[in-house]
Amino acid sequence: MIPPEPLRLPFATLPSGNLDLAGEFQAVLQGWGLSPGLAHALWLPLPMLLVLAAAVVGVLASVWMERKVSAAVQQRIGPEYAGPLGILQPLADGLKLLVKEDVIPARADSLLFTLGPVLVLAPVILSWLIVPFGQNLLISNVGVGIFLWIALSSIQPIGLLMSGYSSNNKYALLGGLRAAAQSISYEVPLALAVLAVVMLSNSLSTVEIVQQQNSAGLLSWNIWRQPVGFLVFWICVIAECERAPFDLPEAEEELVAGYQTEYAGMKFALFYLGSYINLVLSGLLVAVLYLGGWGFPLPVEWLASVLHQPLSSPLVQVVTASVGIVTTVLKAFLLVFFAILLRWTTPRVRIDQLLDFGWKFLLPIALVNLLLTAALKLVFPTIFGG
Amino acid sequence: MFGFLKQVGDYSREAAAAARGITQGLAVTFDHMRRRPVTVQYPYEKLIPSERYRGRIHFEFDKCIACEVCVRVCPINLPVVDWVMNKETRKKQLKNYSIDFGVCIFCGNCVEYCPTNCLSMTEEYELAAFDRHSLNFDNVALGRLPT
């Protein structure tokens, strides 16, 4: 595939254009006598693998954090023998699941049973496509950006329903139905909250959403302009991740493990991986949409001018990029931590309460928020992105 | 019209109360994180048993007068007191004494009623064994110092 004319390459130029990883890499390959298309094709898998590795490491870290934080909240110790402070525990868990027997129940629909977990995991991983860690540190700056994520996340309930139905188990079926109902009802306020943000930044692209938040550091983040939207989005995202207090698709007291009941070994691991990748992704997206993405609380340009460093110098470029990555990850993990804390604070809601909350509370509030944002955008175009 | 407004007001008040409740809950769980774990990691750490803990029974052979009070107060007459009458001294002479800890319920009656205090409670509680017969302690085993 030949890239279009204004090269929007992954890991391409930073603002003033000294650090161009993609360009340099392809120049080297072309220097060896490869065609530009081939050089581009050789470059493409690198950022993908990098982001995939980052996602997996993020999952391991968040699983470890979940176990440690939940232990601390309950005044336990948590994992401590696998590596220092039990940091290798998620790895050990994964290894155990990897070598475990893969059981397909006797009268299950084996095709759907196998396809289910894949359909749950694949869209979540694909959504990492649009997560920016810096100006150009993302796999692809798709124009429809955040909309792509919303579209992809509605594939997930199909997978959940599939695995729930094909397990030939009443608990799994109930869990699958609940998961589908929950995902579909919370997608609506979620999309409305995103729409309000999109209205502010006049763009669906995640990079531009972050850029318009970074004019004045902390003060220009979207959370100040969209406090209600932030809360609605956060609640919906937790519901989409099926985490407590909205974890009733896998409510262990009533449904054993919901749609995961019949799964073991690697297929179960896919669900597990999917739920945590989704959690980290949600944290990242909340950071991108409302907390200024890679933006440092103090504007980097201002800091550079205070330190009398020209923005274009390579050192500043590298430092800015790394600060961006670190801030994004920090913000995301702060939110993940908050989600974990929430899990051990709130009791699980009933299914009728869940649907009431989604349709009768979040949806009207998200709608009012959207209309209010639109009105404010017309009245104060300078502040609300005219 | 005003009924509707009242409904809206009540609803938002409820929502605010719920939000306050969740915030308080979060403060509680957050506060718990800085507390020390209450876990005792058993094989490596052990709690000191409380005063008057009723563990394995210790027996001093020389103090025993073979009166069999311990047998009488025991709910299941568990202690086995093996004695013979010494004709010259006209006193009971103890030959063997044993308690089966696989059956004992550690009620402590024998210790309480022993007239010569030859029975006493220790703080030893790790009595697990692979063979239940090895839990039948004779006077030598009962006389060992608690570990």
Interface residues (C-beta under 8 A of the other chain):
Chain A: V69 A71 A72 V73 Q74 Q75 R76 I77 L341 L342 W344 T345 T346 F361
Chain B: A15 I22 G25 L26 V28 T29 F30 H32 M33 R35 R36 P37 V38 T39 Q41
